[in-house]
């Protein structure tokens, strides 16, 4: 089984812990479903959040989904002028037999504009 990476992102409407939990949960669920994954196939997940998000850790949503034995880490995205605000990004390392070209990267809502080249 190969180690693969899956990307994803979502733009939040507001910086509120409950909203972040809802949106990040939706993103993680979509990543798992679109790639036919279970939590057993997760190796680790990196989360980044733009500097305007500080109501909660994105990883808290993963724990609430039952992803409890997978290493998670949160970091702050670079503060680049003109960048899309209120964005949580995900980089998940997985075990999968899928070829790299068949990995479904998930960009929800307005975040789809971030990577039109790989968003599915």
N, C-alpha and C positions, 0 to 999 in steps of 0.2 A: 504494500500500500504506500502511495506517495504522500509527501507533505505538500500541501497547497496553501495558498493564501486567498482569502476572500475579502473584498473591499465593500464598504457601504457608507452611507451618510444619510442624515435627515436634518432638515432645518426646523427648529422649534419656533412656534409662534410667540412664545414668551418664556422668560426665565423663571420658571416655577417648578418646584420639585415634582409635584404630581404629574405635570405635563411632560417633564423630561422622562419620568418613569414610563409613562404611556407611550411616548414616541420611540424611545430606545427599545422598549419591549417589542413594539411593532416591527422595528428594523431588524432586531435579532431573530424574531420569529420568521420574518420573510427570508432572511439569509438561510436559515435552517431549512425551511420548506422548499425554497427554489433550488436548493442544492441537494435535496434528499438526505439531509444530515440529521443525526441525533446528537444529543449533547455528549455522548460517548466518543464521538469523532472529533470533538474540539480539543485542540492542544493548548491554545492560549488566545487571549483577545486583548488587543490594545485599543483603547478609546482615547480620542482627543476631543477637546471642546474649545470653541473659540473663547477668547478672553472675556466676552460679555456674558458667559454662562458660569454662574457660581452658586446656584441654588442647591445642587446635589452632585454626587459622583455618578457619571453614566453607568459605571460598573454596578451600582446598587440595583439597577433594573435587571441586570443579568442574574444577580443573586436571587431576586424575587421570582425570576422565571425558573429557578431550580438549578441554575448553573453554579454549583457550589464547590466542585472539586477541580475547577479549571483555573489556572493562573490568569488574573485580570490585572490590568494597570491602566490608570488614567493619567493623561498629560494635557498640557495646554497647547493649543495650536498657535502657530506664529501669528503675531498681531500685524497683519499686512494691510496697509491702507487700501480701501476699496473691496476687501474680501467680503464674501457673503457672511452676514451676521448670524448668530445663534445656531451654529452648526455643530453637531456631534458626528464624528467620523469613527469608523470601526475598521480594524485590520484583524481578521481572525485567521489563525493558523489551524488547518484541519488535516485529518487523514482522509484521503479519498482516492478512489480509482479513476475519478473523472480526469480526462485530459485537461490541461491548463486552459485550452480554448473553450471548454464547456462549462467552466466555473461561472455561475451567475452572480455578478456583482450587483448590489442592490442600492439604488439611490432613490429615496422616497421623496415625493412632492417636488418642491422647488430645488432640492439638492440634486436632482437629476441634471441640472445645468452645470454642475461641477465637473462631471466626467461623462460627457455625451458619448465619448469613444468607447466606454466599457459599460455604461449603465444599461441594465436590461429590465 
